[in-house]
């Protein structure tokens, strides 16, 4: 247990961290405006967008980067001085200070080679491996692509039509969230300023007003954006001392996206096309990292069955913050990378009989490498249990059974049985 003064200091330091990171908006700083797309299509999708460092300098950040980096460094020194270097809360907040300083440096470097290098430092590279002699993220994406191609080629699982306009989608998704998250105040609204189909904030989900949705997509948004992104933010805000858990660092983003994708899968909301979209993002990042320019990555998307709008949106995600001939922004690696990390942490917890620890993943926006610290802080009382817990984490029997069976099947090779059954399916 911690004494009252230390807890008070932790709360004050955490609040300072929340305040300092508040003006940092990575996506707002790196996104391209609508006119870039219009110009690209006006020229028949044959010319690279004219984006350089000067383009980004026109965007107001709303803060002084040098001053903010200094304040974050000063806060980190105060954290160590007041809490002690070995205190788990000190370690947690010190990591956040370091990452936010790197984020500010990355934003400052928009339109330069250093932007990509800092992006890799924060989110990883497609050639990264988890351990020596294991497949890279790019290779894992290729491995996953093979069975997805077979499923997508089949006529037995057609995708639902996108027949729900954005305004109606707002109403439908709001009702779903009111039912599944009654204890959380979350609002759904239209937006014309986002690149993706949807984006989550602390207490709201924005839907792109120019996009039509299927009911399946709304079901995915309910669990991905609602249960995970909004849910963990609200859980973090309700922490008595470490309110900074409501804010996500890049390493926490990886855990967040991993949790969100896992939730899509275990609740049976995901589809082959949805997973294929996540795989295509890794392929696109890998192409750009290998030297492909904007137009080349765009054409690759078209060649692999994407519409013009889909391929442009994907390619813009990859090159935002960079230039059309520069190296990529690697944030989109977070989905599959995070899924692998979260899935394996949960498997180990099941093996060790520690499934009761798993809801702590939802305490706030945490990095998977900080899970031990989160457990220590929960045991000490500095962190409280999450208020909102999705159904599959509230009753862990189903999730634990699914993972146990998956581990059992993964330990054996059923190649011969598969060959035996092939003739049975005409």
Phi, psi and omega in degrees: 000152180254149180284167187298322182294318180295319179296320178296318178298318180299318180295317180295318179293319178297317179297323176298319179296317178300317181294318182293321183278349186307316183282352182284117178230091186302307186293322176298325183285334187251343183295152176264149181280168185300330182296333179296317179295316181299319179293320180299315181285331177298327180264025173069022178060030183252347183244139175295141174302143182272081181243129176219183181301324181296326179301316182288329182295341178287342181276127178281127181278334182084009177202162177268111185303314182297317180296318181293319177299319178296317181294323177293321177295319179295319178297318180299321177296320179294323179299311180294319183293320185271329184254338184095140185298328185268355177295133182300325177292323177297316180296320181296311183286329177295319176301317180298317178300316180298315182293319180295325176295320177293325177297316179298317177299319180297316179297319178298330186268012180307136178082008179235168179297329182295334178303312180296318182298318178288327175299317178296320179300324185270320188244350179101179182230149181298342178270001180297144173238152179284322175216161180303141177070013174259162180298146175284170176302319179296319179291323176299321178297319179295320178297320179286332182296324185301304178294330179294322179300320180295318180292319182290334179283345182278145178272358185279345181231065180292149177287145176294145180290143176274086187246004182257117180290163188300320181297316178291324180299323178302314182293317182294312181295322178301317180295319179298317181290324177300327181280315186271343179230055186297336182272357183245130179274097182233136182244145176250136183212165177275152177213146176245012185241020179242149180279318183280176179292329182207158178208144182255142171249201183290324182220021182210158175236125180260134175251136179295119186292346181265006186246144171258151186235156168260164178296325179298319179296322177293324176296321178293316180298325179302313185274325184285300183282320184282292186300319186268298187294307179289318182301314180289328175298313181294323176298319179294321180295334182269004176291138183288333184235311184265070178296342180295347177291351177278352183244137186260125168279169176304319180294326176290328177299321178298315177296317181302310182293325176297314177299319183293317178293317177302318180295319176303318185287310186288339176267006177063027177273330186290166179222163176305321181291325178296313178295323179298325178296319179293322177294318179299327178296319179294317178301318181294318177297318180296319178299313180294322179295332179275359175114359179293142178272173184307309183299323180293318179292322177299313180296325178299319178296317178298317180296337181256029168089007179276151174286169180299316180295316180298316182292321178296314181300315178299312183294322178297321177302321184288322187260356179300138184088338179253201173244170183291346177243008182265185180275159194277164166276123193260016183302328185290356172287344188298328187295304182284320177301314180295322179300314180299316182293313182294316180303316183287326175298317180294319178301316180295320178299321178294315180300322183273359182069030183247036183296338179295343178282338192298323178301341178294343173299339184259006182301329181179204179265100187241154172274141182301326180291346179263007185298322177300317179296321179298317179297317179298318181291326176293319179296328182277346181093359179286332176246136177260161180298148180298139180285315179259125178229121179300157184307319185286345173260341179286316175246101190276000183298316181295315180296317180295320179294317180300315181289324179295316178294320178299321178293319179299312181293326181290341181278352184235155175255122181251031183302316183294318177298320178299317179294325179296324187272344180306315180294344182281346183248101185287000000 
